[in-house]
C-alpha cells in the first residue's frame, strides 16, 4: 500500500523481512488522541498538517493533536525530566549541541533522534531501537523498521546516517554509565 501526503511518502510492507519472524502487518488507523507519551513500541513520530502528529507504534497509527516537538516534551516530562534537561544531558554526553538525540527514558533505552532541527515543523523523530536498516532512495532515505514498516524520509542518506551514528554513540555512552 502506498500513501501520499504533502510532506512525505511511505510504504507499508505486508510481511516482516530481514530475518525477522514472518507476520502480517495490519495497521489500525484513525485512533485520535489529545496527548501521547512515547513508549517502547513507538517507532516514529511524524508531522502532519495543522500542527498534528502521526505516531507509528507497533501495529497502530495514532494521530495526536499536538506537533511532534510537544509530544517529545510531554514524553520527557512523563518520564520525570524536561525536554531541555534531556537535551542538555545528551549534549554533555556527546560533546555537541546540534540535533542531538534524546534519551526519553534511560532504563528502557528509549532514544529518539530528530531528522532535522527539532524546532522545525517538518522534523521527524525516529526510535533508535526499532531501526533495522537505512537505504538511499534518490534524494531521500528509506528507513526499514523491525516491524516491517518502511518510511521514505525527505532527508539525505548521509544526514540520516550521521544522526543514526550520533544516537548509537549516545546509547553506547549511556550503557557504559548504567553498567558501572
N, C-alpha and C positions, 0 to 999 in steps of 0.2 A: 504494500500500500504506500503510495507517495502522497504527501500532503504539502501544500504550498501556503505560505503566509507572506506578509510584506517583508519580513526580515530574514527568513531562513527557509531551508528545505530540510526535511528529514525523511528517512525511510525506516519502516518497521520490517524486520525480518520475521518470517514465520517460525523459524527454529533457531535455537541457540547453536552457535558454531564454535570453532577454535578449541576443540577438545572438551567442551563442557557437556553436561548431560543434555540430551535432546528432549525438549519440551516445547509445546506450542506457546507462543507469546500472545496472550489476549489482553489487550489494554482496555481497562474500563475508563471511559471518558465522561466528562461532564460533571465531575464532583467539584463543586464550588465551595470555597472557604473564605472566611474573612481573615483568618490567622492560620499560620502553618509553622511548625518547628521542624527543622531538618532532623532526620533520624538515620539509622544505619542502612535503611533501604533506599534513601534518596540518592538518585544518580545524577540529576541535573536540574538546575532551575534556570529558566529562560524568560526573557522579557516578552510581554505581549502588549499590543496597543492599549491605550487607556490606563497606563501605569498599573498593569496587572502582571501576574507571573504565572507561567506554566511550570508545573513541577512533575518530573518523572520519578516515581517511586515504585520499585519492584514492578508490578504489572498494572499500576494505576496512574492515570494522569489527573492531576488536580489543577484547578485554576484558583489562584489566590488574589484577593482584591487589594494587593499591595505590590509595589515594584520589588524586584529582586534584592536590592540593597536593604530594604526594610525587612524582608524575610530573613536575610542574614543577620541583621541587628536583633530581631526578635529571637532567633535561634541561639545566638550567643548569650543573650540575657536569660533565656530559658535554662541554659546550662551553667549559669552563675557568673557570667562576666559580661562586659560590654563589647561591642564590635571593636571600638577603638582600643580597648585593653588587649584584645586578642591580636589586633593588627600590630600594636606596639610590641607585644611578645614575639610575634613572628619576625618583625623587623630586627629585634635584638638577637634572635637565634640565627637568622640568615645573614645579617650584616648589610642588608639593603632595604630600600623602602618603597620600591615601585611595584605595584600589582602583586603584593605578597599573598601567598596562600594563607588561609585562616584555619587554625585548629578550633573547630566548633566545639568539640568535646574530646578531651585528651585520653580518657580511659578506654574509649572505644575506637580511638584513632580516626575520628571523623575529621578529615581535612578536605576543604573545598578550595578551589583556586579560580580566580577570575580570568576571563578570556581577554578583556581589555580593562581600562580603568573602571574600578568598581562604582564610581560616581556617574559613569556614562550610562544613559538609559538603555543602551543595547548590550550591556555586559551580561554574559552568561556565567554561571558558576557551575563547575563540574566537581564531582566527588572523585578524589584520587583512588579510593578503594574499589571503585566499580569499572575503571577503565582497563580494558584488555589490550587495546591496540589503537594507534592513530595512523592514518594514511593520507597521502596527498590526494586532493580531489580538485584539480585545476588550481585556482587561486584560493580555494577553501581547504578545509581539513575535515576528513571523516573520522569520527570518534566511534569506536566499537566498544560497547559495554558488555559486561559479563552476563547480562540478561539476554543478549542478542540484539538489543536496541542499537541502531546506528543513527547518529546525528551528523549532519553536514553543517559545519560551523564556519561562518564568514570571517575567518582568520587564517593567516598563512600557516603552513605546516611548521616552519621554523619558530614562529612566535608561540604556537601552542606547545611545541616540543620544549621550548625554554620554560614555559610555565609549568609543564609537567615535571621537568627536572628540578625546578625550584621546590615544588610540592614534595617530591620524593626526597630531596635533601632535608626539608623540614621534618618529614616523617622519620628519617634516619636519626636526626639530632634528638627528636622527641623520644624515640625508642631507647636511645643510649641513656638519656636522662632518667627515663622511667625504670630502666633496668639496673641502675646503680645500686 
